[in-house]
Amino acid sequence: MVPACKREPARVNPVVENPAERRVALEGDWRFRLDPDDVGVGDEWYRRPDHIAAPIAVPGCWQGQGFGGDGEDEVWDFRLRARVFRATYRGTGWYARTLRVPGEWVGQRLWLNFGGVHPSAEVWLNGEAVGRHDLPFVPFGFEVGDLLRPEADNDLIVRVSEHHRLYGLAYNWQGNWSGLYRAVELTATGPACLDRVHLRPEVSGRVLRLNARIGGGVEALGQMALRVTVTSPGGAAAEEAEIPVAVGEASADIPVPDPILWSPDAPNLYRVDVELVAAGAVLDALSERTGFLELGADGGRFLVNGEPYYIRGTGDFLSCPETGCPDTDRDRWRRKLKALRDYGYNQVRCQSYVYTPEYYDVADEVGGLGRADGAACLCLAGADAGSLPCAQAPVGSRRRARPQPPLRLYLLHE
């Protein structure tokens, strides 16, 4: 399988969406079929979408939706035998659905983005191979414009197999689940696009430090710039900046006078809107949220914004009974994390794994301190971790992490 142009990580299911973004959600009703004898590739199911017919919901795992048998599972690490999900199955499964490209997107770069697949995925469009992915923590995307038919139905097929299940590590500790567990989306950009945007609020300097990497036809497009708007909590004030792009990168310190601080008891979040522009046209855009805070220590005391802060923590062991796989429903997490805050907890340790971005989006809103055991991801392929505010994160979780967490603690060991 020769992959199309691939993005790792891809931006999927953002908590805030820029009005200039072009994004179509592909979640909801898909079709599905188990392949216990692993004959689908040889029988070319990727060219025969009518062979994949049972209804299934995306995001989610198929064992949690009843696909499989009645037997017991061997729970990872502890080697216990138990019936964990509605159905037990370890093996290959196939997903299918049709999609259409909006007419106004013709001539744009088109991207097929997956928020998360476990264990491993192979993707086809209209019978043609697109690419594969083996890192369950890392969202990814493929450029697919050459494979899509404009203003017509297109057949999308995804094969999920056991290849590299070990890379999921603690994802498997309550049982062997599989599937498209985060959102799937189709997006469009101009010839150049925003590959990465990293935000680092600095309280002492009263600036928002922005670093961006631009991908695509940078040299051919000539002069480009980032148009940035920073809106304060509540929308009372905004700072604007235009940052030139040079050699595929852009960076600047955007002044934010008297920033309103984020803390667990006052979770104030700024909104940052970024547009990549050239010759007056918006090529790509995104919006993010971030918070200003300072961390420190005074003797044995932990400080948040210069004040002693006492952590009252609890633990989470990837317990998502509603889904069986990592839950991406922000409304459900709002109810759960608000309940923890109401009971007096202000910190959650995610034991031996890292939750999806949706979890941390909500923790930012309700004032929860996220403490992720990043050692669960150490086997994944590399990326720099130097931009994290609290500690260097293991490479796999860093590639999946949002670029501007107000407060997230990473543990490399117990």
C-alpha positions in Angstrom: 0.0 0.0 0.0 1.6 3.3 -1.1 0.3 6.0 1.2 -1.1 9.4 0.1 0.3 12.5 1.6 -0.2 12.0 5.4 -0.5 14.4 8.3 0.4 13.4 11.8 -1.2 14.7 13.9 -4.3 15.9 12.3 -6.8 18.3 13.9 -10.1 16.5 14.4 -13.3 17.5 16.3 -12.0 20.9 17.6 -13.7 22.3 20.6 -14.1 25.7 18.8 -14.3 26.0 15.1 -13.1 29.0 13.0 -15.9 30.4 10.7 -13.4 30.2 7.8 -12.8 26.5 8.2 -14.1 24.0 5.7 -15.1 20.9 7.6 -17.6 18.1 7.1 -18.2 15.6 10.0 -18.4 11.9 8.9 -19.5 10.6 12.3 -22.8 8.9 12.9 -24.2 6.0 10.8 -21.6 3.7 9.1 -21.8 0.1 7.9 -19.7 -2.7 9.4 -18.7 -6.4 9.0 -16.5 -8.7 11.0 -13.8 -10.6 9.2 -12.9 -13.5 11.6 -11.1 -15.5 8.8 -9.3 -12.4 7.5 -10.4 -13.0 3.9 -11.5 -9.4 3.1 -8.3 -8.2 1.5 -8.0 -11.3 -0.7 -11.7 -11.0 -1.7 -11.3 -7.3 -2.3 -14.0 -6.0 0.0 -12.4 -2.6 -0.5 -13.9 -2.7 -4.0 -17.2 -4.2 -2.8 -18.9 -1.9 -0.3 -22.1 -3.8 -0.6 -20.4 -6.6 1.3 -20.2 -4.4 4.4 -23.8 -3.8 5.5 -24.5 -4.0 9.2 -25.3 -0.6 10.8 -22.7 0.7 13.4 -22.1 4.1 15.0 -18.9 6.1 14.7 -17.2 7.1 17.0 -17.2 4.0 19.2 -15.8 0.4 19.4 -17.6 -2.5 17.8 -17.4 -4.8 20.8 -19.3 -2.2 22.8 -22.0 -2.2 20.1 -22.5 -5.9 20.2 -20.3 -7.2 17.3 -18.6 -10.4 18.3 -19.4 -13.5 20.4 -20.4 -14.5 23.9 -17.0 -15.8 25.1 -14.6 -14.4 27.6 -11.7 -12.0 26.9 -8.2 -12.1 28.2 -7.6 -8.8 30.0 -4.3 -7.2 29.1 -1.5 -7.1 31.7 -3.4 -9.1 34.4 -4.1 -12.1 32.2 -7.5 -12.5 33.7 -10.4 -14.1 31.8 -13.6 -12.1 31.8 -16.6 -11.0 29.7 -16.0 -7.3 29.5 -18.0 -5.9 26.6 -21.4 -6.6 25.1 -19.5 -8.9 22.7 -16.1 -10.4 22.7 -14.0 -10.4 19.5 -10.3 -10.1 18.7 -9.6 -9.9 15.0 -10.3 -7.8 11.9 -13.4 -5.6 11.1 -14.4 -3.5 8.1 -16.1 -0.1 8.1 -17.8 1.5 5.1 -19.8 4.6 4.2 -20.4 7.0 1.3 -19.5 10.6 1.3 -19.9 13.6 -1.1 -17.6 16.6 -1.6 -19.3 20.0 -1.4 -19.4 21.6 -4.8 -17.7 24.7 -3.6 -14.6 22.7 -2.6 -13.7 21.7 -6.1 -10.1 22.8 -6.8 -9.1 22.8 -3.1 -6.8 20.4 -1.3 -9.0 17.7 0.4 -8.1 15.8 3.5 -9.6 12.7 5.1 -8.9 13.0 8.9 -9.3 10.3 11.6 -9.2 11.3 15.3 -8.2 7.8 16.4 -8.3 4.2 15.3 -7.4 1.1 17.4 -5.5 -1.1 16.8 -4.3 -0.4 13.2 -6.1 0.9 10.1 -5.9 0.7 6.3 -8.0 3.1 4.2 -9.4 2.9 0.7 -11.4 5.4 -1.4 -13.4 4.3 -4.4 -11.4 1.0 -4.4 -8.0 2.7 -4.4 -5.5 2.4 -1.5 -5.1 5.6 0.5 -2.7 4.6 3.3 -2.4 2.9 6.7 -1.9 3.9 10.4 -0.5 2.0 13.4 -0.4 4.6 16.2 -3.7 4.5 18.1 -3.0 7.6 20.2 -2.2 9.8 17.2 -4.8 11.5 15.0 -3.9 11.3 11.3 -5.1 12.5 7.9 -4.5 11.7 4.2 -4.7 14.1 1.2 -7.4 12.5 -1.0 -8.4 15.1 -3.6 -7.1 12.9 -6.5 -9.2 10.0 -5.4 -12.6 11.7 -4.7 -15.2 12.2 -7.4 -16.8 15.7 -7.2 -20.5 16.0 -6.7 -20.9 12.2 -6.7 -21.1 9.4 -4.1 -17.6 8.2 -2.9 -17.1 4.9 -1.2 -14.9 5.0 1.9 -13.6 1.7 3.3 -11.6 1.2 6.5 -10.1 -2.1 7.6 -9.2 -2.3 11.3 -6.9 -5.1 12.2 -4.9 -6.6 15.1 -1.6 -5.4 13.6 0.3 -3.5 16.4 -2.4 -3.9 19.1 0.5 -3.7 21.6 0.9 0.0 20.7 -2.4 0.7 22.5 -0.8 -0.5 25.8 -3.2 0.5 28.6 -6.0 1.1 26.1 -6.4 -2.7 26.3 -6.3 -3.2 30.1 -10.0 -3.6 30.5 -10.4 -5.8 27.4 -9.6 -6.0 23.7 -11.7 -3.3 22.0 -11.4 -2.1 18.4 -12.7 0.6 16.1 -12.9 4.2 15.0 -13.1 5.6 18.5 -12.9 9.3 17.6 -14.5 11.5 14.9 -13.8 11.2 11.2 -13.9 14.3 9.0 -13.4 15.6 5.5 -11.7 19.1 5.3 -10.5 21.4 2.6 -7.6 23.9 2.5 -5.9 26.0 -0.1 -2.6 25.1 -1.7 -0.9 25.9 1.6 -2.2 24.9 5.0 -1.6 25.2 8.8 0.4 22.1 9.7 0.9 23.1 13.4 0.0 26.0 15.6 1.5 26.1 19.1 0.4 28.7 21.7 2.4 29.5 24.8 0.8 32.2 27.1 3.4 33.9 29.3 2.1 35.7 32.3 5.3 37.5 33.3 5.8 38.9 29.8 2.1 39.6 29.2 2.3 38.0 25.8 0.9 35.1 23.9 3.8 33.4 22.1 2.7 31.9 18.8 4.7 29.5 16.6 3.2 28.0 13.4 4.4 25.7 10.7 3.0 26.0 7.2 2.7 23.1 4.8 2.0 22.7 1.1 3.0 25.0 -1.8 4.8 27.6 0.3 7.4 28.6 -2.2 4.9 28.9 -5.2 2.5 31.1 -3.3 4.8 34.0 -2.5 3.9 36.3 0.4 1.7 34.8 3.0 0.7 35.9 6.5 -1.1 34.8 9.6 -4.0 36.9 10.7 -4.5 36.4 14.5 -7.3 37.6 16.8 -7.0 36.9 20.6 -10.3 37.3 22.4 -10.4 37.6 26.2 -12.7 35.5 28.4 -16.2 36.7 28.0 -15.3 38.4 24.7 -14.8 41.8 26.3 -11.6 42.7 24.5 -9.5 41.5 21.5 -5.9 41.8 20.4 -5.1 41.5 16.7 -1.8 40.8 14.9 -0.6 40.0 11.3 2.4 37.8 11.2 4.5 37.3 8.1 5.3 33.7 7.0 8.9 33.1 6.1 10.3 29.8 4.8 7.1 27.9 5.9 7.1 29.2 9.5 5.7 32.1 11.4 6.2 33.2 15.0 5.5 36.3 17.1 4.8 37.5 20.7 1.3 39.0 20.7 0.9 41.6 23.5 -1.9 40.8 25.9 -2.0 43.6 28.5 -3.1 42.6 32.0 -4.1 39.0 31.1 -6.9 37.4 33.0 -5.4 34.4 34.6 -6.6 30.8 34.5 -6.8 28.8 37.7 -8.8 25.7 38.8 -11.1 28.0 40.7 -11.4 30.6 37.9 -10.9 28.7 34.6 -10.7 31.7 32.3 -10.0 30.8 28.7 -8.9 33.0 25.8 -10.0 32.2 22.3 -7.4 32.5 19.5 -8.5 32.7 15.8 -5.8 32.1 13.2 -6.2 32.5 9.5 -3.5 31.8 6.8 -4.0 34.4 4.1 -2.4 35.1 0.7 -3.5 37.8 -1.8 -6.6 38.5 0.3 -7.8 34.9 0.3 -8.0 32.6 3.3 -6.1 29.4 2.6 -6.7 27.7 6.0 -8.0 28.6 9.4 -8.4 27.3 12.9 -9.4 28.4 16.4 -8.1 27.3 19.8 -8.5 28.1 23.4 -5.8 28.7 26.0 -5.2 30.1 29.4 -2.7 32.3 31.2 -1.2 30.7 34.4 2.1 30.4 36.2 3.2 27.3 38.1 5.8 27.3 40.8 7.0 25.9 44.1 7.9 27.3 47.4 9.6 24.8 49.6 7.2 21.9 49.7 4.2 23.9 48.5 2.8 23.8 44.9 1.9 27.3 43.6 -0.7 28.3 41.0 -0.3 31.9 40.0 1.9 32.6 43.0 -0.5 31.3 45.6 -0.3 28.0 47.4 -2.6 25.4 45.9 -3.6 22.1 47.6 -4.3 19.2 45.3 -7.2 16.9 46.2 -7.0 14.2 43.7 -8.8 11.0 42.5 -8.0 8.5 39.8 -9.4 7.3 36.6 -8.5 3.9 35.0 -9.9 4.5 31.5 -13.4 3.7 32.8 -15.9 4.6 30.1 -18.8 2.2 30.6 -21.0 4.1 28.1 -18.7 3.4 25.2 -16.2 0.7 26.2 -13.5 2.8 24.5 -12.2 6.3 25.3 -15.3 8.6 25.5 -15.3 11.6 23.2 -18.7 13.0 24.3 -17.8 16.5 25.8 -21.3 16.9 27.3 -20.9 13.6 29.2 -17.5 14.7 30.5 -18.9 18.0 31.6 -21.4 16.2 33.8 -18.7 13.9 35.2 -16.0 16.4 35.8 -18.3 19.0 37.2 -19.6 16.4 39.7 -16.0 15.7 40.8 -15.4 19.5 41.3 -18.7 19.7 43.3 -17.4 16.9 45.6 -14.2 18.9 46.2 -11.8 17.2 43.9 -9.5 19.4 41.7 -7.2 16.8 40.1 -7.6 13.5 38.3 -4.8 11.1 37.6 -5.3 9.2 34.4 -3.7 5.9 35.3 -1.3 4.5 32.7 -2.7 6.3 29.7 -3.6 9.6 28.2 -7.3 10.6 27.5 -8.5 12.0 24.2 -8.4 15.8 23.6 -12.1 16.1 24.3 -11.5 15.2 27.9 -8.9 17.9 28.4 -11.1 20.4 26.6 -13.7 20.0 29.3 -11.1 19.9 32.1 -9.9 23.3 30.9 -13.5 24.6 31.2 -14.3 23.3 34.7 -10.9 23.9 36.3 -9.7 20.3 36.5 -6.0 19.5 36.8 -5.2 16.7 34.4 -2.4 14.3 35.4 -1.6 11.9 32.6 0.7 8.9 32.9 2.6 9.5 29.7 4.8 6.4 30.1 1.8 4.6 28.6 2.8 6.0 25.2 6.6 5.6 25.2 6.6 3.1 22.4 5.2 5.6 19.9 7.2 7.4 17.2 8.8 10.7 18.0 8.1 14.4 18.2 9.5 17.2 20.3 8.0 17.7 23.7 9.8 20.9 24.7 6.7 23.1 24.5 4.8 21.5 27.3 4.4 23.9 30.3 4.8 21.4 33.1 7.1 18.6 32.0 8.3 16.9 28.9 5.7 14.5 27.6 6.3 11.1 26.1 6.3 11.4 22.3 3.1 9.6 21.5 0.8 11.6 23.8 2.6 14.8 22.8 1.7 14.2 19.1 -1.9 13.8 20.1 -2.0 16.6 22.7 -3.6 19.9 22.1 -1.0 22.6 21.6 -2.0 24.9 24.5 -3.1 23.1 27.7 -3.7 25.5 30.6 -2.5 22.8 33.1 -1.7 19.2 32.4 0.9 17.2 34.4 2.7 14.3 32.8 4.2 11.4 34.7 7.0 9.3 33.3 6.7 6.7 36.0 4.7 5.8 39.0 
